[in-house]
Amino acid sequence: MNNGATVGPLSCDSDTYIREGFFTQDQLAERWRVSRRTVDNEVESGALPVTYIRGSRRFAREHVVAYEACHTTYGPRNRTRGAEAKDTSSEGNLRA
C-alpha cells in the first residue's frame, strides 16, 4: 500500500497503521479474554463501533481504548454472598 497518501494525521505509506491502529475480532477477544460472541454482542448493542476494511471487521484502537475506559471496573463486584446475603430465614415471619 505504499502510495504515500495522507488521510488527516494518518500516513498511508505502509500497512503499519492497519496493523497497529486496528484490532481484529480475534485479537480483541483475546485482549479482553472473552469469546468472539461477546465482542459481537457489544457491536450489536451499539456500545462498540466497528469498521470494515475490505469486508473484514476491524476495531479502531481509539474506539477500543474509549470503550475500555467506560466499561471497565476494578475491584470486587457488588455481589452478596454467604453471611452478607440478605437474611431470608423465617425467623421474622413466625406467627405466635
C-alpha positions in Angstrom: 0.0 0.0 0.0 3.0 2.3 -0.4 1.2 5.1 -2.2 2.3 8.0 0.0 -1.2 9.3 0.5 -2.2 11.1 3.8 -5.6 11.0 5.4 -5.8 13.6 8.1 -3.0 13.0 10.6 -2.5 9.4 9.3 0.0 8.4 6.7 -0.8 5.6 4.2 2.9 5.0 3.5 2.7 1.4 4.8 0.4 -1.1 6.3 1.7 -0.1 9.8 -1.4 1.9 10.6 -3.6 -1.1 9.7 -1.6 -3.4 11.9 -1.2 -1.0 14.8 -4.3 1.1 14.6 -6.9 -1.7 14.4 -7.7 -5.0 16.2 -9.2 -8.0 14.5 -12.2 -9.6 16.4 -9.9 -12.4 17.5 -7.3 -10.0 18.8 -9.9 -8.0 20.7 -11.5 -11.2 22.2 -8.0 -12.3 23.3 -7.2 -8.9 24.7 -10.4 -8.9 26.8 -10.2 -12.7 27.5 -13.8 -13.2 26.2 -15.4 -15.1 23.4 -15.9 -13.7 19.9 -19.6 -13.8 20.6 -19.1 -11.3 23.5 -17.4 -8.9 21.1 -20.3 -9.5 18.6 -22.8 -8.6 21.4 -21.0 -5.3 22.2 -21.1 -4.4 18.5 -24.8 -5.4 18.1 -25.7 -3.3 21.2 -24.1 -0.3 19.7 -21.6 0.0 22.5 -18.5 -0.8 20.3 -18.1 0.8 16.9 -16.8 -1.5 14.1 -15.0 -0.6 10.9 -15.0 -2.8 7.8 -11.8 -2.8 5.8 -12.2 -4.7 2.5 -15.0 -6.6 4.1 -13.1 -7.6 7.2 -14.3 -6.4 10.6 -11.8 -4.2 12.4 -11.9 -2.3 15.7 -10.1 1.1 15.8 -7.6 1.3 18.7 -9.1 4.6 19.8 -12.6 3.2 20.0 -11.3 0.1 21.9 -9.5 2.3 24.5 -12.6 4.6 24.9 -14.8 1.5 25.3 -12.5 0.1 27.9 -12.4 3.4 29.8 -16.2 3.5 30.0 -16.9 -0.2 30.6 -14.1 -1.4 32.8 -14.4 -1.6 36.6 -11.8 -2.6 39.1 -12.2 -4.3 42.4 -14.9 -6.6 43.8 -18.2 -6.7 42.1 -21.3 -5.7 44.0 -22.5 -9.2 44.8 -23.7 -10.5 48.1 -22.6 -13.9 49.2 -22.7 -16.0 52.3 -23.0 -14.1 55.5 -23.5 -10.8 53.6 -26.6 -12.2 51.8 -30.0 -10.9 52.9 -31.4 -12.9 55.7 -34.2 -14.9 54.2 -34.9 -17.1 57.2 -38.4 -17.4 58.5 -37.4 -16.1 61.9 -39.1 -12.7 61.4 -42.1 -14.4 59.9 -43.1 -16.6 62.9 -46.7 -16.5 63.9 -47.5 -16.6 67.6 
